Amino acid sequence: MAISFLSLLLFLSSFLLIPSIFASSSLQDPQYVVDQVDRSINVSRRNLGYLSCGTGNPIDDCWRCDPNWAKHRQRLAHCAIGFGKNAIGGREGKIYVVTDPGNDDAVNPKPGTLRYAVIRNEPLWIIFARDMVIRLKQELIMNSFKTIDGRGANVHIAGGPCITIQYVTNIIIHGIHIHDCKQGGNAMVRSSPTHYGWRTISDGDGVSIFGGSHIWVDHCSLSNCKDGLIDAIMGSTAITISNNYMTQHDKVMLLGHSDSYVKDKNMQVTIAFNHFGEGLVQRMPRCRHGYFHVVNNDYTHWKMYAIGGSANPTINSQGNRFLAPNYRFSKQVTKHEISPEREWKKWNWRSDGDLMLNGAYFVQSGAKASSNYARASSLSAKSSSLISSIVSSPGALNCRRSYHC
């Protein structure tokens, strides 16, 4: 694809002109400034890859080459892969524009707010009028057939309770920064135009999926929440978690409610093209009962373990890159939780084509040729040697209208 020198200069100069939405007259925390500068450098490096659309990432190559993506937003719903590939979100609905980030009313949300949109009964494709930080007073309880699409704006859901997907279906969350999520509850919260009810204390997840199905979380940046960054429990299934950038967190991702909740045997989750980055400790993911396809992710940090589980989950790890951190006891990728070895040796955990670096190793178990793997391989893995291209731009993207994203 030919690009003029002037276009290239305009493209690169945009990184130097983006104002911070956190600007303040008070002195900022020096460590925060360092972290932001480091993040800006990394974002700029990743954005250089946007000049080429042939990344090998099937989601990105589906839509990011179109300079008119802002006019064709709902085409994104055709780009999902994996077990959540049938999540259409608000594809069949109208576009709703969030204009008011600051007046969150959990019972009587006002038009123009994010909460007003997500509780509607009809399908909606939700976008944002400008850069904004949304600090929710209570959990954002979503109704079915909704897309939250942050492309074209720098949108943060932060500093309060965050997103809850409970007993609903067909949800897409794309291009949002989700961080510093707190517990909410002991309050009334509306879940539809006709219903609100009492909510007990929430866990404080970034994205909580509870009995949900056909869910796709893509190109979000997640960090530093009270509990999990993305948790899926209580019979949730048909989920894809892709292209996300996860940092600075302990218990990253829980998939499966408890060892005794056997309904999670039907859970199917694809985890693809994510970057598990700095400051992570464990649960990338931690699995129970179901089937989990972990494919073409880039793991660069874990302090305890990367992939773990209990209650006989099936884990199919393919084409990932595991760079073990320089901690003495964190070279092992896997952790078989709770059960004695005579039990977990029967669990079907496979590593196929994974790249192990700096002493990383994956403890396999079960039957490598088990039909469990064949019945639910959610997409074809690419070679781990291509990870640098496939996972070149995880997290929320810096998309501008009339340009390739």
Secondary structure as GFF3:
##gff-version 3
##sequence-region A 1 405
A	DSSP	alpha_helix	5	13	.	.	.	ID=ss1
A	DSSP	three_ten_helix	14	16	.	.	.	ID=ss2
A	DSSP	alpha_helix	30	47	.	.	.	ID=ss3
A	DSSP	three_ten_helix	48	51	.	.	.	ID=ss4
A	DSSP	alpha_helix	58	63	.	.	.	ID=ss5
A	DSSP	three_ten_helix	69	71	.	.	.	ID=ss6
A	DSSP	three_ten_helix	73	78	.	.	.	ID=ss7
A	DSSP	three_ten_helix	82	84	.	.	.	ID=ss8
A	DSSP	beta_strand	94	98	.	.	.	ID=ss9
A	DSSP	alpha_helix	114	118	.	.	.	ID=ss10
A	DSSP	beta_strand	124	128	.	.	.	ID=ss11
A	DSSP	beta_strand	132	134	.	.	.	ID=ss12
A	DSSP	beta_strand	140	141	.	.	.	ID=ss13
A	DSSP	beta_strand	146	149	.	.	.	ID=ss14
A	DSSP	beta_strand	155	158	.	.	.	ID=ss15
A	DSSP	beta_strand	163	166	.	.	.	ID=ss16
A	DSSP	beta_strand	169	174	.	.	.	ID=ss17
A	DSSP	beta_strand	177	179	.	.	.	ID=ss18
A	DSSP	beta_strand	187	192	.	.	.	ID=ss19
A	DSSP	beta_strand	195	199	.	.	.	ID=ss20
A	DSSP	beta_strand	207	210	.	.	.	ID=ss21
A	DSSP	beta_strand	213	218	.	.	.	ID=ss22
A	DSSP	beta_strand	221	223	.	.	.	ID=ss23
A	DSSP	beta_strand	230	233	.	.	.	ID=ss24
A	DSSP	beta_strand	237	242	.	.	.	ID=ss25
A	DSSP	beta_strand	245	247	.	.	.	ID=ss26
A	DSSP	beta_strand	249	251	.	.	.	ID=ss27
A	DSSP	beta_strand	253	255	.	.	.	ID=ss28
A	DSSP	three_ten_helix	262	266	.	.	.	ID=ss29
A	DSSP	beta_strand	268	272	.	.	.	ID=ss30
A	DSSP	beta_strand	275	276	.	.	.	ID=ss31
A	DSSP	beta_strand	280	282	.	.	.	ID=ss32
A	DSSP	beta_strand	286	288	.	.	.	ID=ss33
A	DSSP	beta_strand	291	295	.	.	.	ID=ss34
A	DSSP	beta_strand	298	299	.	.	.	ID=ss35
A	DSSP	beta_strand	307	310	.	.	.	ID=ss36
A	DSSP	beta_strand	314	318	.	.	.	ID=ss37
A	DSSP	beta_strand	321	323	.	.	.	ID=ss38
A	DSSP	beta_strand	334	336	.	.	.	ID=ss39
A	DSSP	alpha_helix	341	344	.	.	.	ID=ss40
A	DSSP	beta_strand	349	352	.	.	.	ID=ss41
A	DSSP	beta_strand	355	357	.	.	.	ID=ss42
A	DSSP	alpha_helix	371	375	.	.	.	ID=ss43
A	DSSP	three_ten_helix	384	386	.	.	.	ID=ss44
A	DSSP	alpha_helix	387	390	.	.	.	ID=ss45
###
